[in-house]
């Protein structure tokens, strides 16, 4: 995985001005290690910053902001190691976990999720990617996240859910799945892992649980209108798949209306005409690829 090509280079040095902002007069003078910490960061001396980080924690005269600043520097150093595709997965995982212990950053969470994805631990990947998305929406807004970052993360998140074989049933998981915006970026559509028995419009166990999550979301937020688009994998005839995709989207419509949702629902079927490209690590035409293709896409308004 060429992670370094996907993410901007993490700078090893942090601007001292960012640290100084917010410190009260006298704090720097009271903390004996202050000058040494600033000098070590400016010199990019990681070993010395690591040593001083522990010193700062033991010295009550040092404001927590000083230690936090040093912690962010160390976290970015660990994150750079975790982004290095030349390192072994376990070494990258250890570096990322070390970074996360010092600073909660959506990039760190997303990279940990990608490592789980690469090892086909789809439930683990989904849990970490969900946390990354939540951090983008609700966490430190100084951590830049572009629309392309958000789109890629949400796609991998919903793909992880489709392949996990189990339903992430927590309230946090459902809330993230149906989130409609991130920092002003509007989510246009959400592929739902509402799955069915083979050649049937009857939900399987996972499909029913996600259909219930959709119903609960609609009853809670009561959007006036939604759209449900059915999709199939490419196996079978084109006409048959088109009919099956419509019938499956209709099955979801019936389920949510019988459950109490009374808004307008538009149903469409696309059959095999919009099979998504296989994500990294998934073989085109494989059962995993087909499972991702068999989806119901939800749009709210």
Secondary structure by P-SEA (a helix, b strand, c coil): ccccccccccccccccccccccccccccccccaaaaaaaaaaacaaaaaaaaaaaaaacccccaaaaaaaaaaaaaaaaaaaacccccaaaaaaaaaaaaaccccaaaaaaaaaaaaaacaaaaaaaaaaaaaaaaacccccccccaaaaaaaaaaaaaaaaacccccccaaaaaaaaccccccccccccccccccccccccccaaaaaaaaaaaaaaaaccccbbbbbbbbcccccaaaaaaaaaaaaaaaaaaaaaaccccbbbbbbbccccccccccccccccaaaaaaabbbbbbcc
